[in-house]
Amino acid sequence: MNTSKTSNYTKIIAFFLVASILLCTFGFAAEGWQSKGDNKATDEGIKEENPPEVNDDMGTSDNIQTPEPEPPLHLDPLTGLEVSPITAASRPLAFFIDSDSPVYGLSYSDVLIEFPLENGKTRYLSLTSNYRIPGKIGSIAPSRGFMTNLAKYFGAIPVFAGTDDTVEYFSHDHSSYSFDISAVSGYHYTEYSHLKYTNGALIDAGIKNSGIHSIVSSDTLLPYDHLPLGQVPDKSEIIGKYIRIPLTKDSETELTYSEQLSKYVLSKNGEERVDLLTDSPISFDNCFILFSDSMTYESASGTELIMDTVSSGIGYYMYGGTIFRIIWDAKDGALSLFNENGERLSVARGSSYFSFVKSSMINAVNIS
């Protein structure tokens, strides 16, 4: 009886010992799980509340950001304004234009030069690097020796339809790079039975097939310098908002400064000159009047007026409604413009108009 009770007590004590061990083991495991869960939550909270550390040490090469270099500007060789790379690399063309015929594409002129002729008319020389843009250019006129000199001074390729020189005149050799559209068919078309017109695509093809070097020369020196980008000439004390130029007895050119456009608008005999291609007035940033000695020859072929474009003289430069006295010189084979102090002329960037006027007409030019 006693043995049985002892055995029972022993079993009960053993049961309680095993239960205690199991309870302790389960408690430690649960505490570990809870601790692990708390640490995970704490880590996630840190990630959400505190952003990653940023290394503020900018002295190391890894953290220095070198700014991207600005792309180089491509500048029009005649205007000094930014243009496409193709235009900047192309030699300008100098189109001989009949001023009395319907004119197309003249508003695209970077430089427009006007000359008097012996028949009371005038002729334009339109220099442009943007000749690919207009869909129609002309009408194309014959060349003159004294006019082709100006094309050389600007490094341009003369484009003309034959020649109407009747006497020999000293001019620079242009045979190696001039383009006579009347000598090669397929690069112009005719309207009104005799007026000749062309466009950029035809001229590009003609120059390429003629083997003419059409890449602009880096050593071409313009008659003037362009002011730095963003700068303009100081205003002169002499007002020049309107200039009337009697080129011939039947042809007067007027330049009227437009405050709205900040340009000089071109007129002929009191009528504003309009480009029929764009239906817009023809206007310029810079205007020049160069007084030149002239010669008139009479022969069996008729009378021919020749302007001296290989010597020197005086003139005017107009910008912004004011006027400056200048000097021009072309005796060394290149045209150069100077201010009254003999310093090379610096002009505003933009388009330019030149008028070659007989020296005998200097007092007939009206400036106001």
Rosetta blueprint (number, residue, H / E / L):
1 M L
2 N H
3 T H
4 S H
5 K H
6 T H
7 S H
8 N H
9 Y H
10 T H
11 K H
12 I H
13 I H
14 A H
15 F H
16 F H
17 L H
18 V H
19 A H
20 S H
21 I H
22 L H
23 L H
24 C H
25 T H
26 F H
27 G H
28 F H
29 A H
30 A H
31 E H
32 G H
33 W H
34 Q H
35 S H
36 K H
37 G H
38 D H
39 N H
40 K H
41 A H
42 T H
43 D H
44 E H
45 G H
46 I H
47 K H
48 E H
49 E H
50 N L
51 P L
52 P L
53 E L
54 V L
55 N L
56 D L
57 D L
58 M L
59 G L
60 T L
61 S L
62 D L
63 N L
64 I L
65 Q L
66 T L
67 P L
68 E L
69 P L
70 E L
71 P L
72 P L
73 L L
74 H L
75 L E
76 D L
77 P L
78 L L
79 T L
80 G L
81 L L
82 E E
83 V L
84 S L
85 P H
86 I H
87 T H
88 A H
89 A H
90 S E
91 R L
92 P L
93 L E
94 A E
95 F E
96 F E
97 I E
98 D E
99 S L
100 D L
101 S L
102 P L
103 V L
104 Y E
105 G L
106 L H
107 S H
108 Y H
109 S L
110 D L
111 V E
112 L E
113 I E
114 E E
115 F E
116 P E
117 L L
118 E L
119 N L
120 G L
121 K L
122 T E
123 R E
124 Y E
125 L E
126 S E
127 L E
128 T E
129 S L
130 N L
131 Y L
132 R L
133 I L
134 P L
135 G L
136 K L
137 I E
138 G E
139 S L
140 I E
141 A L
142 P L
143 S E
144 R L
145 G H
146 F H
147 M H
148 T H
149 N H
150 L H
151 A H
152 K H
153 Y H
154 F L
155 G L
156 A L
157 I E
158 P E
159 V E
160 F E
161 A L
162 G L
163 T E
164 D L
165 D L
166 T L
167 V L
168 E L
169 Y L
170 F L
171 S L
172 H L
173 D L
174 H L
175 S L
176 S L
177 Y L
178 S L
179 F E
180 D E
181 I L
182 S L
183 A L
184 V L
185 S L
186 G L
187 Y L
188 H L
189 Y E
190 T E
191 E E
192 Y L
193 S L
194 H L
195 L E
196 K E
197 Y E
198 T E
199 N L
200 G H
201 A H
202 L H
203 I H
204 D H
205 A H
206 G H
207 I H
208 K H
209 N H
210 S H
211 G L
212 I L
213 H L
214 S L
215 I E
216 V L
217 S L
218 S L
219 D L
220 T L
221 L L
222 L L
223 P L
224 Y L
225 D E
226 H E
227 L L
228 P L
229 L L
230 G L
231 Q L
232 V L
233 P L
234 D L
235 K L
236 S L
237 E L
238 I L
239 I E
240 G L
241 K L
242 Y E
243 I E
244 R E
245 I E
246 P E
247 L L
248 T L
249 K L
250 D L
251 S L
252 E E
253 T E
254 E E
255 L E
256 T E
257 Y E
258 S E
259 E L
260 Q L
261 L L
262 S L
263 K E
264 Y E
265 V E
266 L E
267 S E
268 K E
269 N L
270 G L
271 E E
272 E E
273 R L
274 V E
275 D E
276 L L
277 L L
278 T L
279 D L
280 S E
281 P E
282 I L
283 S E
284 F E
285 D L
286 N E
287 C E
288 F E
289 I E
290 L E
291 F E
292 S E
293 D L
294 S E
295 M E
296 T E
297 Y E
298 E E
299 S E
300 A L
301 S L
302 G E
303 T E
304 E E
305 L E
306 I E
307 M E
308 D L
309 T L
310 V L
311 S L
312 S E
313 G E
314 I E
315 G E
316 Y E
317 Y E
318 M E
319 Y E
320 G L
321 G L
322 T E
323 I E
324 F E
325 R E
326 I E
327 I E
328 W E
329 D E
330 A L
331 K L
332 D L
333 G L
334 A L
335 L L
336 S E
337 L E
338 F E
339 N E
340 E L
341 N L
342 G L
343 E L
344 R E
345 L L
346 S E
347 V E
348 A L
349 R L
350 G L
351 S L
352 S E
353 Y E
354 F E
355 S E
356 F E
357 V E
358 K E
359 S H
360 S H
361 M H
362 I H
363 N H
364 A H
365 V L
366 N E
367 I E
368 S L
